């Protein structure tokens, strides 16, 4: 058997591993394992030091003392504040000129004054002599320089003539700086710019700038046909140039092999036009073999009417797919009001990492697909039977985007709940949804609240529900449904015996609330009590529908219709129900609009109905109080034939006889009754005489 061991691995393999580790890990962890590992570390000669000047736990001098300066190839200095004393203490502790094999120097977060301090400690007294410094860097074979600052590089010092840098990364650059760098860096192969603008203005330049000698600025149009063939790779991480100005800038470097552009636009400009880029690249960048881009269009007007296919169509030509092998994808993110047009592999940015729902088309697949972020929690397990719930609430989804959603959801055989609330699918979206609900999409719960659905959409849903046998809950609240649409739903339940819990509240017509209640009653929901029926503004027409379904209900025992707008006609419908219903035992009809006529209907039914044991007819609000002595007399007469009523409350009516009726009920049911309180009950001499 072959005895494998880490100790048998060639040191060259270890060195390749060390290339991906920080210096502290190599010295403090790997080197301390054993003598052989210690020897491998000592033979490594590609150390990359990354040092935060403010970090007191990490002493740069002690590290350089342990490592031969010739083994250090990269140095990154990071500043976290504006205190120049930290830089002074750091740089005075070692001599940077000992790092003769240093190929990469990165200065992160350095201000102008801090660069001046840095230059002083490497024996460059004046900041205007940065040219000398760079020439000195070239003498020790510096190939890469990163200046991650917050000012435009060429504004602070003249760029060195014939710099030997091969790779350069700077944070901010304008057109003039770009030309200056190219003109004086004949060996520059790779250039990375974080932000490229037409003209740079920085209010934070330090005072020495005003004393510098600057070359006169030239525009792109004044280059007299200058071309800089040395640059083969250009990356602009944030391009703030108009498309025409950008193309003029790129025309200075016609030998580019690789180009990466990232841009955010607020209008659909020619930068999104593949035909424009195809023609321009063919004429000006014929050697380009790798074009990467990420163009973003952000506008509050971006909605589902936007045609993503229009963005991708111009990138489906032979030039892009076969010659350049450039595959383009277009993502529409409704919640972000954004369109992303990008090449693959993907260039990561903030929007690419967004967890919002997106819709994708590509140059190789024109069909629009729903894309869900794996961490979005849009699809979750509903129960232990592995049924799923899909929550697409509040994603600005319109009818145009509903189709790819349904296509994706049809792949889920165990779908339980679909939440499309707070979107914009409208009647057209409901039409498509209704089609798939008939036979292809099987759901239990469907939420379509706040989707601008009208009576037309309700008709589509009704046709679908006639054939659908799986849906048990349908939420249509906060839409634009009127009386006609609500009536269609009720007729569907009445004629086809469908048992689906439906929510219709807060629509355009208050009749929707009535239909919601009527459907709940038809489904024999025995939990309907105070919160379900009172304060719903039910009128006479509403009572006709409710009385119809209550007449055959055998589970509801308590009804509270208080504080509505029920008049004499509404009480008539309710009484017709009570003539045959033998389940309801408690009824509260306080604070409604009926009067003596309504009391006559109620009195007539009390002669027949002996099931009702509790009746409340309070009138707290004077504007609803229309019952006088005549109405009370109807009730007194009825009680002579009614023996079932055990409790009656008749407060604050115009008639003082209301108190008398209550006393009659109490005396009839409680022979030991000894306390009688008739305060604030409008008692007069006539009622006292009647009571006596």
C-alpha positions, 0 to 999 in steps of 0.5 A, a space after each residue: 500500500 502506498 503511504 501518502 503523506 503531506 510531507 511527501 508533497 513537492 514544495 512547489 505545490 506548497 508554494 502554489 497553495 501559499 499564493 492563496 494565503 495571507 502572510 500571517 497564516 503562512 507564518 503563524 500557522 503553517 510554519 509552526 507545524 513541523 520543521 519540514 513545513 518551516 523549511 518549506 515556508 523559508 523557501 517561499 519567495 512570493 510573499 504578499 503583504 497586506 498591512 493596515 497602518 492603524 493595526 497595532 497587533 500587526 507590526 510591519 517591521 517585525 514581519 519584514 525582519 522575519 522575511 527576506 525583503 527579496 521574497 516580498 513581491 506585493 505590498 498593500 498599505 491601507 489607511 483607515 483615517 486621516 491621521 498622518 502620524 500613523 503613516 509616519 510611525 509605520 514608514 519610519 520603521 523600515 526602508 521600502 527600497 530594500 524591497 527590490 523584487 516588489 512588483 505590486 504596490 497598492 495604496 488604499 484610502 490615501 488622501 493627497 496629504 498622506 501620499 505626500 507623507 508617504 513620498 517623503 519617507 521614501 526620500 522624495 521630498 516634493 510631491 511634484 517629483 512623483 515622476 522620479 519615484 515612479 522611475 525609481 519603481 521601474 528601476 526595481 522592476 515594478 510592474 503593477 501599481 494600484 492607487 485607490 484614492 479619492 482624487 484624480 491621479 493626474 491632477 495631483 502630479 504630472 504623469 511620468 514620461 515613459 513609465 515602465 508600468 505594465 498594470 495600473 489600477 486607479 479609482 477615479 479618472 477623467 478623459 484628460 487623465 486617460 489620455 495622459 496615462 496612455 501617452 506616457 505609459 508605453 509599456 502599459 498593458 492592463 488598465 483598470 479604472 473604478 470610475 470614469 467621468 467626462 471631467 473630474 471635479 474634486 473639492 478635497 484636493 490638498 493645497 499643494 495641487 495649486 502649485 503644480 505645473 499641469 499640462 494643458 487639457 485636451 479633449 477626445 476630439 483634439 487627439 489628432 488621430 492619436 492611437 495607443 496600441 500598447 493597451 490590450 486590456 481595459 476595465 471600467 467598473 463604473 462608466 459615466 460617459 455617454 455612449 458616443 463619448 465612450 466609443 471615442 475614448 475606446 478608439 484611442 486603443 484599437 488593439 484591445 483584446 479584452 474590454 469590460 464595461 459596467 454602466 448604470 443608465 437612466 434612459 434607454 440609450 444606444 449603449 443597450 443596442 447590440 447592432 450599434 456595438 456590432 458595427 462599431 467593434 467591427 470598424 474600430 476594435 477588430 482584435 477584440 476577442 473578449 467583451 464583457 459588460 453589465 449595462 443597467 437601466 433604472 427608471 421608476 417607469 419600468 414596469 411589466 409593459 417593458 419588452 425584455 426581448 427588445 433588449 436581447 434581440 440585437 445580440 442574437 446575430 451571428 457576430 455575437 453568438 458565433 464570431 465573438 462567442 458573446 452570450 447576453 442575458 437580460 434580467 427585468 427586476 420589477 421591484 427594483 424598476 431595473 433592467 440588467 443587460 449583461 454577458 456571461 459569465 456574470 459580472 457581480 454587482 448590487 442588483 445581481 445579488 438582489 433577492 427580488 424576483 426577476 424575469 430573464 431572457 437570453 440571446 440563446 433562449 428567448 423564452 421569458 423565465 422566472 428566476 428566484 434567488 435561493 435565499 429569497 424564501 419565496 418557495 417554502 414547505 407548507 406542511 410535512 407532506 412536502 406541499 409548497 407555498 409560493 409567496 410572490 406578494 408585492 413584486 409589481 407583477 403585471 399580466 405580461 409577467 404572469 405567464 412565465 410565473 405559471 409556466 414555472 409553477 406548473 413544474 411543482 406537483 405539490 403546490 399548495 398556496 400561491 400568493 400573488 397579492 399586491 401586484 398588478 395582474 388585472 383582468 388579463 392576468 386573471 384570464 390566463 390564470 383561470 385557464 390554467 386553473 381549469 386543468 393544469 395548475 392544482 392549488 388549495 389556497 389562492 391570494 389575488 388581493 390588491 390586483 385591480 381585478 374588476 367584474 370582468 376578471 370575476 367572470 373568468 374566475 367563475 368559469 374556472 371554478 366550475 371545473 376546479 375541484 382543489 381550491 378551498 380558499 380564494 382571497 379577492 379583497 381590496 380589488 375593484 369588484 362591484 355589485 355585478 361581480 359579487 353577484 356572479 360569485 354568489 350565483 356560482 356558489 348557489 347554483 354549483 354547490 361550491 365550497 370555497 372560502 372567499 374574501 371580498 371585503 374592501 372592494 368597490 361595492 359594499 355588496 361584496 362584504 355581504 356576498 362574502 358573509 353569505 358564502 361563509 354562511 352557506 359553508 356553515 361557518 359556525 364561528 360567525 359572531 360579533 366581529 363577523 356581522 356587526 358594523 358592516 353597514 348592511 342594508 335592506 338589500 343585503 339582509 335579503 341575501 343574508 336571510 336567504 342563506 340563514 334560513 337553511 343554516 343549521 349551525 349558527 346559533 348567535 347572530 349580531 347585526 348591531 350597528 348596521 343600516 337595517 330598515 323595516 324591509 331588512 327586518 322583514 327579510 330577517 323575520 321571514 328567516 326566523 319563521 323557519 330557522 330553529 337554530 338561532 337562539 341569540 339575536 342582536 339588532 341594536 342601533 339600526 334604522 327600523 321603526 314601528 313597522 319593523 317591530 310589527 314584523 318582529 312581534 309577528 314572528 315571536 308569536 311563532 318562533 319559540 327558539 329565540 331566547 335572547 333579544 337585544 334592541 338597544 338604540 344608543 344613537 338617537 339618529 337610529 332611534 325610531 321605535 316609540 310606544 306603538 312599536 313597544 306595544 306590538 312587542 308586549 302583545 307578542 310576549 303573551 304568546 311567546 314563552 321561549 324568550 328569556 332575556 330582552 334588552 331594550 335600552 334608550 328607545 323613545 318609549 318608556 315602555 321598553 323598560 316595562 317589557 324588560 321587567 315583564 320578561 324578568 318577572 316571568 322568568 324569575 319569581 324571586 326577583 326583588 331589585 328593580 332599577 329603572 333609572 334613565 329609562 324615560 319612565 313617566 306616570 303612564 308607564 308607572 301606572 301600566 307597570 303597577 
